């Protein structure tokens, strides 16, 4: 994170490409929280969830992240909600 002692980069933009691979995982075997970004709540980092199918929303989210980073010199998290169009890997059927 950007505010690590003796190492300050005035904020970072973190991006998770969340392509929903866990949709076939049983809930008991999945993560304990709803979002992959929930761990960032402990660090007071703003998180936005964006539907990656809407490229205009992705653009607005990235623009917001850049403006926030420059203004406040703090970290920002983008969670891109995606899916694998052709299954778990490129040879799987959807």
N, C-alpha and C positions, 0 to 999 in steps of 0.2 A: 504494500500500500504506500501511498505517496508520503505519508507523515511518519515513516520509520525514523527513529532517532539517528542523527548523523547522516541521513540520506533523504534529502527533500527535493522532489522534482516538481513541486507546485502543482500537484494533481495529475491523475492519470485517467484515461478513459478505458474502462474494461468492457469487453464485449463477450457475451456467452452466446454461442450458436447452439441453441437448445432445440435439436431436431427430434425431440420426443421419442427417442429410442426406447425408453422405458414403457411404452404403451402396452407391450406384451408381458411386462414384469408384474408379478403379483404384488399387491400393495404392501404385503408383509416384507417383501424382499426389496422394496423401493426405498428411496430416501425418506427420512422422518418428517420432512416438511413439504409443503405444497410446491414451492418454487426452488429451483437450483440456486437462486440468488438470495435466499433467506439468510444465509450466513453473513451477508453484508449488513444486516440490520444491527449487528453488534459493533460495527465500525462507523455508524452514522453516515452511510453513503447513500445518496439518492439512487433509486432503481426505477427504470421504466421498462415495461414489457411491450414489445412491438411485434405485430404480425408481419413477418418478413415477406408475405405475399403482396403487401401494399408498399411498393417502393417509395411512394410519396411520404408515407408515415416513417419509413426507415430514414429518409433524408431529413425530415423534420426532427426526428429523435437524435440523429447524429449532430445536426446543427445545434440543438438545445444542449447536448453534452459538451460540445466545443465552447459554446458561449458560457456555460456554467463553469467549466474548468478555467477559462481565462479570467472570468470575473472573480470567482471565489478561491481559486488556486487549491481546489480540493478534488478528490476522486469522484467519478461518476460511473454508474453501471448501466449497461444496456443489455437486456435479455431479449434476443431475437427468437421468437417462437416460430419454429419451422417444422417441417416434416420431410421425411425422405420419400420423394415421389415414387420411387421404384423399390420400396421395401427397405430391409436392413442394409443391404448393399446393392450394388448395381446389377447383380445377376439374379436377385430375388424378384419374384412376381409381387406386385402390390397387393 
